[in-house]
Amino acid sequence: MTEGAPELEQLLERVVAGGHVPKHIAIIMDGNGRWAGERGLPRFMGHREGMKSVRRAVTGCLEMDVQHVTLYAFSKENWSRPPDEIAALMRLLSEYVDRERKALAEKGVRVRVIGDRARLSPAALQAVESIEGATAGEDTLVLNLAISYGSRDEILSAARSLARRCVAGEIDPDDIDEADFASALYTTGSPDPDLLIRTSGEMRVSNFLLWQIAYSEIHVTECLWPDFSERDLYEAVLDYQRRERRFGRVTR
C-alpha cells in the first residue's frame, strides 16, 4: 500500500472486522480496450495497464486472506479479435510471467491456468508452464488465470470426461452427483466463488464459470479494469459482507 495508505488500511480493517471474507473471489476484468480508446491509445496498451491491476488485486486478496482468486484474462471468444491484438496479448502473457513469477512464488501464490491451451502460441504455452512450475508448491493463495477459457466448453469437457468413465465401467451414471461433476471441471480444488466482480459496468457473466457461480454474490462496478485498485476491491468485499446469502432458502 502506497498512495492513500492510511485510508486503505482503514478499509482493510473494516473488511477484517466485518468477518465472512470471501474464500474465493472471481473477477471479469473488463474495460481494457475502452480505457485505451478514451486515451487515444492502441488497445494493447489498455491490456498492459491492466496487468498492474492484476498485481493490485492479488495483493489485496493476500491482505484479506482470500484463499482463491479466478481472473478472466482471455476468453475463447477473444480468438475472433484482430490477429495483431491477439499477438500482443500473447506477448503480454509472457511479459507478465517474466515480471511476476518470482514475486508470486515469494508471496506463496500458486498459479493455475485454466482453459484450452491448444491454441496458445508456443511462447505463451511455455510461459504458462513456467509460472505453474515455479509456483506449484505454494499454498497461501491459489490464482486461477482463465486463458482461452469458455464455461460452456468447460462443462462439455467435464460431461465427456464423466461419460468416458461411465463407458469404462468406473462409475454408474445414476451415481454421478454435483461433487463428481465439479471435480471434472477446470477449477477442481477451488471452492465455488463467493463473490463475482465485474468491471466496466457490463451486466452479464460472459460465459464465465457458469456452473461455479450458481450462488455467487455479484458486484458490478463502472470502474474500467486498468483503474481497478485495492480500494475498489475492498469496497466490493464490504458490499458482499452487507448481503444476506440465502442459497435458495426463505428467511424471516
C-alpha positions in Angstrom: 0.0 0.0 0.0 1.4 3.4 -1.0 -0.8 6.2 -2.2 -3.7 6.7 0.3 -2.2 4.1 2.5 -3.9 5.2 5.8 -7.4 5.2 4.1 -6.7 1.8 2.6 -5.6 0.4 6.0 -8.9 1.6 7.4 -10.8 0.0 4.6 -8.9 -3.3 5.2 -9.6 -3.1 8.9 -13.3 -2.7 8.2 -13.2 -5.8 5.9 -11.5 -7.9 8.5 -13.8 -6.6 11.3 -16.8 -7.4 9.1 -15.9 -11.1 9.0 -17.0 -13.5 6.3 -14.2 -12.6 4.0 -14.8 -14.5 0.7 -12.8 -17.7 0.4 -12.9 -17.3 -3.4 -13.2 -14.2 -5.5 -13.7 -14.3 -9.3 -13.2 -11.3 -11.4 -14.2 -10.5 -15.0 -11.5 -8.0 -15.9 -13.4 -5.8 -18.5 -12.7 -2.4 -19.9 -9.1 -2.5 -21.1 -9.9 -1.6 -24.7 -12.3 1.2 -23.6 -9.7 2.6 -21.2 -7.2 2.8 -24.0 -9.7 4.2 -26.5 -10.6 7.0 -24.1 -6.9 8.0 -24.1 -6.3 7.6 -27.8 -4.0 4.6 -27.2 -3.9 1.3 -29.0 -6.0 -1.4 -27.3 -3.0 -3.5 -26.2 -1.9 -0.5 -24.0 -5.1 -1.0 -22.0 -4.2 -4.6 -21.5 -0.7 -3.8 -20.5 -2.0 -1.2 -17.9 -4.5 -3.9 -16.7 -1.5 -6.0 -15.7 -0.9 -3.5 -12.9 -4.5 -4.1 -11.7 -3.9 -7.8 -11.6 -1.0 -7.2 -9.2 -3.1 -4.9 -7.1 -6.0 -7.4 -7.0 -3.6 -10.3 -5.9 -2.0 -8.1 -3.3 -5.4 -7.0 -1.9 -6.6 -10.6 -1.7 -3.5 -11.6 0.1 -4.1 -8.8 2.6 -7.6 -10.1 3.2 -6.5 -13.7 3.5 -8.6 -14.7 0.5 -7.6 -18.3 -0.5 -8.6 -18.5 -4.1 -8.9 -15.9 -6.9 -10.0 -16.6 -10.5 -9.3 -13.9 -13.1 -10.9 -14.0 -16.6 -8.0 -13.0 -18.7 -8.8 -14.2 -22.2 -12.0 -15.9 -23.4 -12.4 -18.4 -26.2 -14.5 -15.8 -28.0 -11.5 -13.4 -27.8 -9.8 -15.5 -30.5 -12.0 -13.7 -33.0 -10.2 -10.4 -32.4 -7.8 -9.0 -34.9 -4.6 -11.1 -35.2 -2.3 -8.2 -34.2 -4.3 -7.7 -30.9 -4.1 -11.4 -30.2 -0.4 -11.5 -30.8 0.0 -8.5 -28.5 -2.0 -10.3 -25.8 0.2 -13.4 -26.1 3.3 -11.3 -25.7 1.8 -9.6 -22.6 1.2 -13.1 -21.1 4.9 -13.9 -21.5 5.8 -10.5 -20.1 3.5 -10.9 -17.1 5.1 -14.3 -16.3 8.6 -12.9 -16.6 7.8 -10.0 -14.4 5.6 -11.6 -11.7 6.8 -15.3 -11.5 9.3 -14.8 -8.7 7.3 -12.3 -6.7 4.2 -14.6 -6.8 6.2 -17.5 -5.6 7.7 -15.4 -2.8 4.2 -14.4 -1.6 3.1 -18.0 -1.6 0.8 -17.7 -4.6 0.2 -20.9 -6.7 -0.8 -20.1 -10.2 -3.0 -22.4 -12.3 -4.0 -21.6 -15.8 -7.5 -22.9 -16.7 -8.8 -23.2 -20.3 -8.0 -24.7 -23.6 -4.2 -24.4 -24.2 -4.2 -25.9 -27.7 -4.4 -22.5 -29.4 -1.8 -20.8 -27.3 1.3 -19.7 -29.1 4.5 -21.8 -28.3 5.9 -18.8 -26.3 2.6 -18.3 -24.4 2.4 -22.0 -23.6 5.9 -22.1 -22.4 5.1 -19.1 -20.1 2.1 -20.8 -18.7 4.0 -24.0 -17.9 6.9 -21.9 -16.5 4.7 -20.0 -14.0 2.8 -23.1 -13.0 6.0 -25.0 -12.3 7.6 -22.1 -10.4 4.7 -21.7 -8.1 3.5 -25.4 -7.8 4.5 -25.8 -4.2 2.8 -22.6 -2.9 -0.4 -22.7 -0.8 -1.2 -19.2 0.6 -3.3 -18.2 -2.3 -4.4 -20.1 -5.5 -4.6 -17.8 -8.5 -6.6 -19.3 -11.4 -5.9 -17.5 -14.6 -8.7 -18.2 -17.1 -7.0 -18.1 -20.5 -8.6 -19.3 -23.8 -11.5 -20.2 -21.4 -15.2 -20.7 -22.1 -17.5 -22.1 -19.5 -19.7 -23.9 -21.9 -16.6 -25.7 -23.3 -15.5 -26.5 -19.7 -18.9 -28.0 -18.9 -18.9 -30.1 -22.1 -15.4 -31.3 -21.3 -16.5 -32.3 -17.9 -19.5 -34.2 -19.3 -17.3 -36.0 -21.8 -14.8 -37.0 -19.1 -17.6 -38.4 -16.9 -19.1 -40.2 -20.0 -15.8 -41.9 -20.7 -15.6 -43.1 -17.1 -19.1 -44.5 -17.4 -18.2 -46.3 -20.6 -15.1 -47.7 -18.9 -17.3 -49.0 -16.1 -15.6 -46.9 -13.5 -18.8 -45.2 -12.4 -22.5 -45.7 -12.7 -24.3 -42.8 -14.4 -27.0 -42.9 -11.8 -24.4 -42.3 -9.1 -23.0 -39.1 -10.6 -23.6 -36.2 -8.2 -22.7 -32.5 -8.2 -19.4 -33.2 -6.4 -18.4 -35.6 -9.2 -19.2 -33.1 -11.8 -17.4 -30.3 -10.0 -14.3 -32.5 -9.8 -14.2 -32.8 -13.6 -14.2 -29.0 -14.1 -11.0 -26.9 -14.7 -11.5 -25.3 -11.2 -11.3 -28.6 -9.3 -9.7 -28.0 -6.0 -11.1 -24.5 -5.6 -14.5 -23.9 -3.9 -17.2 -22.1 -5.8 -16.7 -18.3 -5.8 -18.4 -16.5 -3.0 -18.1 -13.2 -4.9 -18.0 -12.4 -8.6 -16.8 -8.9 -9.5 -17.2 -7.4 -13.0 -15.6 -4.1 -14.0 -16.7 -1.6 -16.7 -20.4 -1.7 -15.7 -21.5 -4.5 -18.1 -24.4 -6.6 -16.7 -23.6 -10.1 -17.9 -21.4 -13.0 -17.0 -19.9 -13.6 -20.5 -19.6 -17.4 -20.4 -17.5 -17.3 -17.2 -17.8 -20.0 -14.5 -21.5 -20.8 -15.3 -21.6 -23.8 -13.1 -19.5 -22.4 -10.3 -21.3 -19.0 -9.8 -24.7 -20.5 -9.2 -24.9 -18.9 -5.8 -22.2 -16.3 -6.0 -22.9 -12.7 -5.0 -22.3 -10.4 -7.9 -20.8 -6.9 -7.7 -20.7 -4.7 -10.8 -18.6 -1.6 -10.8 -18.4 1.1 -13.5 -14.6 1.2 -13.0 -12.6 0.1 -16.0 -10.2 -2.7 -15.2 -6.9 -0.7 -15.6 -8.3 1.7 -13.0 -9.3 -1.0 -10.6 -7.5 -0.6 -7.3 -7.2 -2.2 -3.9 -9.7 0.3 -2.7 -12.2 -0.9 -5.3 -11.6 -4.5 -4.2 -12.1 -3.8 -0.6 -15.3 -1.8 -1.3 -16.6 -4.8 -3.3 -15.9 -7.1 -0.4 -17.6 -4.7 2.0 -20.6 -4.7 -0.3 -20.5 -8.5 -0.2 -20.5 -8.5 3.6 -23.7 -6.5 3.7 -25.5 -9.2 1.7 -27.6 -12.0 3.2 -26.7 -15.2 1.4 -29.7 -17.4 1.2 -28.8 -20.2 -1.2 -32.5 -20.5 -2.1 -33.7 -20.6 1.4 -36.5 -18.4 2.7 -35.6 -16.3 5.8 -37.9 -14.4 8.1 
